[in-house]
Amino acid sequence: MNIDKAIRKQKKSHKILLLSTGLIFFILPGYFILTGKFYTFYITYLIVLETLIFLAIIIRIDNSSLSFIYDGYKLKVNMGIKNGRLNIICDKIVLVHVENYMRRNADESEFRIILLSTSKFRSDRMVLVHREFLKRHAYVAHEYNKLKILRPEESFYYTIIKRGQLNKYPFLDTVYRSCVYAHFTEEAVEKIKFYRQNSENYTWKNGKIKI
């Protein structure tokens, strides 16, 4: 599997899907206007169908949207259709963890990236760690407790990145290269290894890729 090619293919398939569903979205009303079937049933059917098409487009864009830029100091991340922004100060990231999960109505597993930071830096998506978050993410709670022993007066913030699909692989790799003071869990390292072993941006030397 070449992840970079898969990402390009994913983007291409999304464009085709958006184009085809967009055409259907505009063709259907035209068909009803031309046929003159202005009956209550047909109008209701059209409204429901158009709503479902619109929601399908929104959900697909929202799930796949993830872009980021590293400026040498922080990572600027844009996520979702609302273009939600996240500023990550790389030197403040202390923990990077990955969790696999099954997305609703999907046969394949997905993964989420969990980041712990000592700074939220004007980012509403960096949330102060709380009890419910620790209950939902047991391994992160274990690592968090170790951090609190070492830094009892420090406040920690978290963010979770679920959107992006395959784009999360190069994002995680960028986090690994830029957040040099962070601890990466075994699960996170395995994802990075998988990406580097299946990426055009890395070459094998002596049968190994350094990680």
N, C-alpha and C positions, 0 to 999 in steps of 0.2 A: 504493500500500500504506500503510495507516494502522497503524503498529506498535502503538500503544496499544490499538486495537480488536483487533488480532491477538493481543495478549497476553491480553486479556479472553476472546477466543474460545478461545485455547489453554487457559486455566484452566477454562473451561466444558467443553471437550471432555475434559479430563483428569478432571473430576468425573464426567462421564457414563461414561467408560471405567472408572473405578474402581468406580462403582456397578454397572455391568453385569457386570464381571468378578467383583466381590464377590458378586453374586447367584448367578452361575454357580458360584462357589466353594462356596457353602452349599447350593445346590439339588441339585447332583450327588450328594453323600452321601445326602441325603434320598430321592432317586429310588431309589438302590440299596437303601436300607433298606426302602422301601415295596414294591419288587418282590421283595425277598428273595433277590436273586442274589448270594449270598455265595460265589462260586466264586473260586478263586485267580486266574484270568485277569482277572476283572472287578475284583477288589480291587487287583491290580497296575496295571491300566489306570487305575483311579480315582486311585491314589496318584501315578502319573506325571503325569496330567492336572492334578491339584490342585497339584502341585509347579510345573508349567509356568505355570499361571495365577498362582500366588503370585509366581514370579520375574518374570513380565511386569509385574505391579503394582509390585514393588519397583524394577525397572529404570526404569520410566516416571517414578515419583516421584523417584528419585535423579537422573535426567538433567535434570528440569525445575525442581528445587528450588533457588532462589536468592533470598534476601531480604537487605535491608541497611538500615541506619539511619545517618545522618550527624548527629553531635551538635555539630558546629562545631569539633571537634578531631580526631576519628578516625571512620573508617567501621567499623561493626560488621557483619560479613557472616556469614550462616548459609548453608551449602551442603550439599546432599545429604540423604539420608534419615537419616543419623546425626547430622544437625544440626551438622556440623563448623563450628566458629567460627574466624573470622579477624579479627583486629584490625589495622586499617591506620591508622598515624599519617600523616595526609595530608602534613604538612610534611616527612616523611622519604622520600616517594616521589620517586625521581629519574628513572625511565624507565617509560613505558607503551607497550607494543607489542601488536599484534594479529596473529595468524597464522590463516590459513584452512586447514582440513583436511577430509577426508572421513571422517565417522563410519562405523563398521562397520555393515553392513546398512542403510545410509541412502543415498538417491539425492541428497539435497541436501547442500551443503557447510555446515560449521559453522565457528565461529571460537573461538579461545582468547585470553584476555587474559593477558599476562605483565607482572608488576609487579616492578620492582627498587626496593629500599629500603635505607636505611642503618641501619634498626632493625628488629628482629623483635618487639619489645614483647610479650613473654609469649605469642607465637603460634607453635605448633609447625608451622604451615603456612608460615611464613616460613623458608626453608631457605638456609643459606650457599651462595653461588654456588660451583659446582665444575666440574671439567673436562668431565664427561659432559654436564652441562646446556648448557655452551657449545658442545659438539660438535653437540648436537641442534638448537640454535637459533642459526644462523650470524649473523643480523642483530643479535640481542641481544648476541652475543659481540663484534661490531664496536663497538657502542655501549658495552659494558662496558669494552673496552680503552681507549676514549677517556676514560671516567670514571676508570679507574685511573691514567692519566697525570696527570690533574688532581688526583686524591686518592689517592696511592699507599699511604697508611697506613690508608685507610678500608676497612671490611668491608662487603660488599654481600650482601643477602639477596633471594631471589626467591620468588614464588608464582605459580601458574598457575591460572586460573579457566576451567574448561571447562563446568561444569554451568550450567543456567539457561535454555538455549535463547534465546528472544526477550528474556527478562529481562536478558540481558547488555547489551542496548542502553541502557536507562535507567541501569543500573549504570555503564557506561563513561562516560555523559554526566555522572553524578554525580561520578565520579573526576575528569573534566576540570574541573568547576566547583570542586572542593574541593582538589585537589592542585595548587596554584598554582605550585610550584617544580619540577614534573616536566617532563621533555621527552617530548612525545608524538610518536611516529613518524608518518610519512605514512599508514601503514596504519591506525593508530588514529584519526587525524583524519578519514579517509575514512568510517570506521564512524560516528563522531559526526555528521558532516555528513549521512549517510544517515538516521540517526535523527531529527535535527532537521528534516530536510526531509519526514519522514513521521510526525511526531508532533503530537498535539493540543496539546501543551504549548508549542509554538513557533509563532509567526506570521511570515509573510513581510512584509518591509518593503522597498519599492522593488525587488522581485524577488529579494532576497537574504536569507539568514540569516547573521548574523555568527558567525564561528567563530574 
